[in-house]
Amino acid sequence: FWATWCAPCRRTIPHLNALHQRYRTNHVTIVGVTSETKVQVAPYLEAQGTNMTYAVALDNRGETTEAYMEAYGARGIPHAFVVDAAGRIVWQGHPLAGLDETVEQLVAGTFSLEEAQRAAREQRDAEQAGSLVGLYLYVARVTKEPDLLKAVSSRILSRASNSAPVLASLAGGIVYGEEMKVRDNVLALDAARRADTLAGGTNALFLGIHGAALYCSGEKDAARKLLARAVALAGDPGEKAELGKTLDRMNAGTFGDDTEQPADKAQKLMRAYFHLAAEGADETLADLFAGRIFDYGKTDVSVMNETAWQILDNEELKHRDLAFALKAAKAALDLSGGTRADVLDTYARALYANSNFTEAVEYQQEAVSLADDELKPALEKTLKAYQDAAKKQDAAAAKKQAEKPGE
């Protein structure tokens, strides 16, 4: 079920067309049903040409929509139904979420209606549980009603017993939530362990949430080990950075403390500072904010590293305080003990920006030696640029020395 005016529907057309081409000789027929008129649909189909070769049906009287969409409570489009050779509806859902697998199994003769029905029930239960997570976290933030929260959480755990994302969202909401009137760390740890187990310990985000729940439950050494694993496992740079911040706070003993920490103040001031730096209209005021950020954040490696990197990397800044970037990067380096490739990379970048090319090469080499396989190529490319700059600087200095009178 689709419509020409529906942007999400239009995005599914290439996928459905490919599915049609793949299985059209296997007695599989794809029909796009729309309640629009021929006058509305025909020009669109003509414009699509070979990009939309499956059949299209006009449901002007709404009978098909009523028999399928309304009968099954499907409220939005695109929405697909799979009807098997016996005329049974064996699957329904978004065309990009499970349709391919169902058709493939039907063609191969491996489809199990019982298994599909079980999976559909689990999906519905998980969706309901996901909605209840939001309800639980809202109530936990605004009032102390442990009996109500227990009733909601028991339903979440029951309905989401096989849904790692829902369980992780519950645990993460509890341990990371701000200004919670009720913070049930026992529940968070239970949900986090279940999510991590369902994912087989291979999902960095779930590992991180599990570690955070362990920390809040007092198992701090085990928590740090899990966070270190999560950081190493994370592939997305943003996710890796956030997990690294959590680990830094655990090492500093400030994670899970609801009182505002100096590093938290620094992070809040950073937004104002970079707004001032982007405008560049009041450098004195920006420098005042920079000083306060350093005062609050100088004991937090993530705050110092992020501050320095944003100054160095954000091309929109009109006021780029390279001296402050170097100061913050050096603080991060000292706090990390020179053991983190990302921090060494930032410090080398700060040295380079301040024309200390030779030192930049030295620290970038250390960053390369500590980097993982994913990060190393980018750091090596940067190292080559620093080495070229250092050679030019040395050559210019030698030339200048040679040109001095009497030498």
ZAZA-404436 format. One record per residue (C-alpha): residue in three letters; x, y, z. Coordinates in steps of 0.5 Angstrom, whole numbers, padded with zeros to 4 digits, always signed. Layout:
BEGIN
ALAXYZ
...
This chain:
BEGIN
PHE+0000+0000+0000
TRP+0003+0007-0002
ALA+0002+0013-0005
THR+0005+0018-0010
TRP+0005+0024-0005
CYS+0008+0019+0000
ALA+0016+0021+0001
PRO+0017+0014+0005
CYS+0013+0010+0000
ARG+0017+0013-0006
ARG+0024+0011-0002
THR+0022+0004-0002
ILE+0020+0003-0010
PRO+0027+0002-0012
HIS+0028-0004-0007
LEU+0021-0007-0009
ASN+0023-0006-0016
ALA+0029-0010-0015
LEU+0025-0015-0011
HIS+0020-0016-0017
GLN+0026-0017-0022
ARG+0029-0022-0017
TYR+0023-0027-0016
ARG+0018-0025-0022
THR+0020-0032-0025
ASN+0019-0036-0018
HIS+0011-0034-0018
VAL+0012-0028-0014
THR+0008-0022-0016
ILE+0008-0015-0013
VAL+0003-0010-0013
GLY+0003-0003-0011
VAL-0004-0001-0008
THR-0006+0006-0008
SER-0013+0010-0007
GLU-0011+0015-0012
THR-0014+0016-0019
LYS-0011+0014-0025
VAL-0010+0021-0027
GLN-0006+0022-0021
VAL-0002+0016-0022
ALA-0001+0015-0029
PRO+0004+0021-0030
TYR+0008+0018-0024
LEU+0009+0011-0027
GLU+0011+0014-0034
ALA+0016+0018-0031
GLN+0019+0012-0027
GLY+0019+0008-0033
THR+0024+0002-0032
ASN+0025+0004-0025
MET+0018+0001-0023
THR+0016-0005-0027
TYR+0012-0008-0022
ALA+0004-0008-0022
VAL+0000-0002-0019
ALA-0007-0003-0017
LEU-0012+0003-0016
ASP-0017+0002-0010
ASN-0021+0008-0011
ARG-0027+0005-0007
GLY-0023+0003-0001
GLU-0025-0004-0001
THR-0018-0007-0001
THR-0015-0002+0004
GLU-0021-0004+0008
ALA-0020-0011+0008
TYR-0012-0011+0009
MET-0010-0004+0012
GLU-0016-0003+0017
ALA-0017-0010+0018
TYR-0010-0011+0021
GLY-0010-0004+0024
ALA-0004-0002+0020
ARG-0005+0006+0020
GLY+0001+0009+0016
ILE+0004+0008+0009
PRO+0008+0005+0006
HIS+0006-0002+0009
ALA+0006-0009+0006
PHE+0003-0015+0006
VAL+0005-0022+0004
VAL+0000-0027+0002
ASP+0002-0034+0001
ALA+0000-0039-0005
ALA-0006-0042+0000
GLY-0009-0035+0001
ARG-0006-0034+0008
ILE-0003-0027+0010
VAL+0003-0029+0013
TRP+0007-0023+0014
GLN+0006-0015+0015
GLY+0010-0009+0016
HIS+0014-0004+0013
PRO+0017-0006+0006
LEU+0024-0005+0008
ALA+0024-0009+0015
GLY+0023-0016+0014
LEU+0019-0017+0007
ASP+0026-0020+0004
GLU+0027-0025+0009
THR+0020-0027+0008
VAL+0019-0028+0001
GLU+0026-0031+0000
GLN+0024-0037+0005
LEU+0017-0038+0002
VAL+0021-0039-0005
ALA+0026-0043-0002
GLY+0020-0047+0002
THR+0023-0046+0009
PHE+0018-0041+0011
SER+0014-0043+0018
LEU+0008-0040+0019
GLU+0008-0041+0026
GLU+0015-0038+0027
ALA+0013-0032+0023
GLN+0007-0031+0028
ARG+0012-0032+0034
ALA+0016-0027+0031
ALA+0011-0022+0030
ARG+0008-0023+0037
GLU+0015-0021+0039
GLN+0016-0015+0035
ARG+0009-0013+0037
ASP+0011-0014+0045
ALA+0017-0010+0044
GLU+0014-0004+0041
GLN+0009-0004+0046
ALA+0015-0005+0051
GLY+0019+0001+0048
SER+0013+0005+0049
LEU+0013+0003+0056
VAL+0020+0005+0057
GLY+0019+0012+0056
LEU+0013+0012+0061
TYR+0017+0009+0066
LEU+0023+0014+0065
TYR+0018+0020+0065
VAL+0015+0018+0072
ALA+0022+0016+0075
ARG+0024+0023+0073
VAL+0017+0027+0076
THR+0015+0023+0082
LYS+0017+0018+0087
GLU+0012+0012+0086
PRO+0016+0006+0087
ASP+0009+0001+0086
LEU+0007+0004+0080
LEU+0014+0004+0077
LYS+0015-0003+0079
ALA+0008-0005+0075
VAL+0011-0002+0069
SER+0018-0005+0069
SER+0015-0012+0070
ARG+0011-0011+0064
ILE+0017-0008+0060
LEU+0022-0014+0062
SER+0016-0019+0060
ARG+0014-0016+0053
ALA+0022-0014+0051
SER+0025-0021+0054
ASN+0028-0022+0047
SER+0029-0015+0045
ALA+0036-0012+0047
PRO+0035-0005+0044
VAL+0029-0004+0049
LEU+0032-0007+0055
ALA+0038-0003+0053
SER+0034+0003+0053
LEU+0031+0002+0059
ALA+0038+0001+0063
GLY+0041+0007+0059
GLY+0035+0011+0061
ILE+0036+0010+0068
VAL+0043+0010+0069
TYR+0044+0016+0065
GLY+0038+0020+0066
GLU+0039+0027+0070
GLU+0035+0029+0076
MET+0031+0022+0077
LYS+0027+0022+0083
VAL+0027+0014+0083
ARG+0034+0011+0080
ASP+0033+0004+0081
ASN+0040+0001+0079
VAL+0038-0006+0081
LEU+0033-0006+0075
ALA+0038-0002+0071
LEU+0043-0008+0072
ASP+0038-0013+0070
ALA+0036-0010+0064
ALA+0043-0009+0062
ARG+0045-0016+0063
ARG+0040-0018+0059
ALA+0041-0014+0053
ASP+0048-0015+0053
THR+0047-0023+0053
LEU+0042-0022+0048
ALA+0047-0019+0043
GLY+0052-0024+0045
GLY+0057-0019+0048
THR+0059-0016+0041
ASN+0055-0009+0041
ALA+0059-0004+0044
LEU+0053+0001+0046
PHE+0050-0005+0050
LEU+0057-0007+0053
GLY+0057+0001+0055
ILE+0051+0001+0058
HIS+0052-0006+0062
GLY+0058-0003+0065
ALA+0055+0004+0067
ALA+0050+0000+0071
LEU+0055-0005+0074
TYR+0059+0002+0076
CYS+0052+0005+0079
SER+0051-0002+0083
GLY+0058-0001+0086
GLU+0062-0006+0082
LYS+0067-0001+0079
ASP+0073-0005+0077
ALA+0068-0010+0073
ALA+0065-0004+0070
ARG+0071-0001+0068
LYS+0073-0007+0064
LEU+0067-0007+0061
LEU+0067+0000+0059
ALA+0075-0001+0056
ARG+0072-0007+0052
ALA+0066-0003+0049
VAL+0071+0003+0047
ALA+0076-0002+0044
LEU+0070-0005+0040
ALA+0066+0001+0038
GLY+0067+0002+0030
ASP+0063+0009+0030
PRO+0068+0015+0032
GLY+0062+0019+0036
GLU+0060+0013+0040
LYS+0067+0011+0041
ALA+0068+0018+0044
GLU+0062+0018+0048
LEU+0064+0011+0051
GLY+0071+0014+0052
LYS+0068+0020+0056
THR+0064+0015+0061
LEU+0070+0011+0062
ASP+0074+0017+0064
ARG+0069+0019+0069
MET+0069+0013+0072
ASN+0077+0013+0073
ALA+0076+0020+0076
GLY+0070+0017+0080
THR+0065+0022+0078
PHE+0060+0018+0074
GLY+0054+0017+0077
ASP+0054+0023+0082
ASP+0048+0027+0081
THR+0051+0033+0084
GLU+0054+0037+0078
GLN+0062+0036+0077
PRO+0067+0041+0075
ALA+0067+0038+0068
ASP+0060+0038+0067
LYS+0060+0046+0068
ALA+0066+0046+0063
GLN+0062+0042+0058
LYS+0056+0047+0059
LEU+0060+0053+0058
MET+0064+0050+0052
ARG+0057+0051+0048
ALA+0057+0059+0050
TYR+0065+0059+0049
PHE+0064+0057+0042
HIS+0058+0061+0040
LEU+0063+0067+0042
ALA+0069+0064+0038
ALA+0064+0063+0032
GLU+0062+0070+0032
GLY+0069+0073+0033
ALA+0066+0080+0036
ASP+0068+0080+0043
GLU+0075+0076+0044
THR+0076+0079+0051
LEU+0069+0076+0053
ALA+0071+0069+0049
ASP+0078+0069+0053
LEU+0074+0070+0060
PHE+0070+0064+0058
ALA+0076+0060+0056
GLY+0079+0061+0062
ARG+0073+0059+0066
ILE+0073+0052+0062
PHE+0080+0051+0063
ASP+0079+0052+0071
TYR+0073+0047+0071
GLY+0075+0042+0066
LYS+0083+0041+0067
THR+0082+0035+0071
ASP+0078+0032+0066
VAL+0082+0029+0060
SER+0075+0028+0055
VAL+0074+0036+0056
MET+0081+0038+0055
ASN+0081+0034+0049
GLU+0075+0036+0046
THR+0076+0043+0047
ALA+0082+0043+0044
TRP+0080+0039+0038
GLN+0074+0044+0037
ILE+0078+0050+0037
LEU+0083+0047+0032
ASP+0078+0043+0027
ASN+0072+0048+0027
GLU+0073+0052+0021
GLU+0067+0057+0022
LEU+0071+0060+0028
LYS+0073+0067+0027
HIS+0077+0067+0034
ARG+0081+0061+0034
ASP+0085+0061+0040
LEU+0091+0057+0038
ALA+0095+0058+0045
PHE+0089+0056+0049
ALA+0088+0050+0044
LEU+0095+0048+0046
LYS+0094+0049+0053
ALA+0088+0045+0053
ALA+0091+0039+0049
LYS+0097+0039+0054
ALA+0093+0038+0060
ALA+0089+0032+0056
LEU+0096+0029+0055
ASP+0098+0030+0062
LEU+0092+0027+0064
SER+0092+0021+0060
GLY+0099+0019+0061
GLY+0101+0019+0054
THR+0097+0013+0053
ARG+0091+0015+0048
ALA+0092+0016+0041
ASP+0087+0021+0040
VAL+0090+0025+0045
LEU+0097+0025+0042
ASP+0094+0026+0036
THR+0090+0033+0038
TYR+0096+0035+0042
ALA+0101+0034+0035
ARG+0095+0038+0032
ALA+0096+0044+0037
LEU+0103+0044+0036
TYR+0103+0044+0028
ALA+0098+0050+0029
ASN+0103+0053+0033
SER+0108+0052+0028
ASN+0112+0047+0032
PHE+0113+0042+0027
THR+0118+0038+0029
GLU+0115+0037+0036
ALA+0108+0035+0032
VAL+0112+0030+0028
GLU+0115+0027+0035
TYR+0108+0026+0038
GLN+0104+0024+0032
GLN+0109+0018+0031
GLU+0107+0016+0038
ALA+0100+0017+0036
VAL+0101+0013+0030
SER+0104+0007+0034
LEU+0098+0007+0039
ALA+0093+0007+0034
ASP+0088+0001+0032
ASP+0088-0001+0025
GLU+0082+0003+0023
LEU+0085+0010+0026
LYS+0092+0009+0024
PRO+0091+0010+0016
ALA+0088+0017+0018
LEU+0094+0019+0023
GLU+0099+0016+0018
LYS+0097+0021+0013
THR+0097+0027+0018
LEU+0104+0025+0020
LYS+0106+0025+0013
ALA+0104+0033+0012
TYR+0107+0034+0019
GLN+0114+0031+0016
ASP+0113+0035+0010
ALA+0112+0042+0014
ALA+0118+0040+0018
LYS+0123+0039+0013
LYS+0121+0046+0009
GLN+0121+0049+0016
ASP+0128+0046+0017
ALA+0130+0048+0010
ALA+0128+0055+0011
ALA+0132+0056+0017
ALA+0138+0053+0014
LYS+0138+0058+0008
LYS+0137+0064+0013
GLN+0143+0062+0017
ALA+0147+0061+0011
GLU+0145+0068+0009
LYS+0147+0071+0015
PRO+0153+0076+0014
GLY+0160+0073+0015
GLU+0158+0066+0016
